Amino acid sequence: MSGAFPEDTTALDAWAKAHVEGWRDPSVAKKFPTGQSNPTYLIEAASGRYVLRRKPPGKLLKSAHLIEREFRVLKALEGVGYPAPRPLAFCEDESVIGTTFYLMTFVEGRVLWNPALPELEREARLPIYDAMNEGLAHLHTIDVAAAGLSDYGKPGSYFARQYQRWTDQYRASETARIEDMERLMAWLADNAPADDGRVALVHGDWRIDNMIFDLKSPHLLAVLDWELSTLGHPFADLAYQCMHWRLPSANIADWAASTAQRTAYRPKPNMSPPIAGEWASRPYPTGPSSSPSASSAASRSTRACISARWTATPRIRNSPGKWASTCPWWRISPGRALRPTVRRHPAALRASEGARPSCRR
């Protein structure tokens, strides 16, 4: 290695000129403040701007930081026209910058860090989430066999696999016993849903700050961070998106700020975060008076319209009961009553087709 990356990009330039069409040196590398799991850099070369993703140095957990999977799925997504950065070249030669890495195109746009979208007017928030939902539906309808990804995940229950994977990862990095985590893992083990055989390409980290939107419109330009993608159950991505709604809104700003720095979300001192079973039993706040926001300003900032699927959780307060067993998708808008929407997830459509009446406004 001719020098320490990112300060010295000589070796990168030499490699890229041989593997990336049109690459012209010299280049300058600048680390993004985000993407700490796999360090990510803006590369400004004479030929244009690129993005580099690398494995972190040092000893890594088994099955973690698999950027080779990211590169593979990005190639597949390019082939089916899905909005994602275009992968350019993958390098396994660690002598170039010290670890394995790949290069992809730079996508100009905006990243929305806070899921409450406080920087947008209220009427501008819904189109953003509609675009996010459309991106999720598009992802889950990709023909994985046609995309060359039929072997991209293991067979069997995705939820059981996820539980075992993250339990093992937690145990491998555990430094002290945390009773809340023990309680959470026990609850998940006892409440994992049965496998219904549905399989789709899933992202695994489907959240709004992993997306790039057009600077002037709600158009979704690219979905980022495919490290956790695999073949799994489509409802897992959907549930992950709904997590934005279920997080204590008094901590949304803190959560968004910590996410922007890619540090782990931690509750405030003396606050015990509810586990899934407890939180699911609580009613959704459907009006300003029931919002748990710390202030009226925080309340206004959390009134983003998001979509959620009706699940087998206790009945949502103020929900129109006649829709509860018929509509797989809902639009939730704090400050207004819960109302059904005709935008339904394709997996939910398949489940309900022929068995439930169609949703109408």
Secondary structure, DSSP 8 states (H G I E B T S, - for coil): --S-TTT--HHHHHHHHHHSTT--S-EEEEE-SS--SS-EEEEEETTEEEEEEE--SS---TT-S-HHHHHHHHHHHHHHT-SS--EEEEE--TTTTSS-EEEEE---SB----TT-TTS-HHHHHHHHHHHHHHHHHHHTS-TTTTT-TTSS-SS-HHHHHHHHHHHHHHHH--S--HHHHHHHHHHHHH--------EEE-S---GGGEEE-SSS--EEEE---TT-EEE-HHHHHHHHHHHHHS-GGGHHHHHHHHHTT------TT-----HHHHHTS----SGGG---SSHHHHHHT---EEEE--SSS--TT--HHHHTT-SEEEE-TTS--EE-S---HHHHHHHTTTS-----
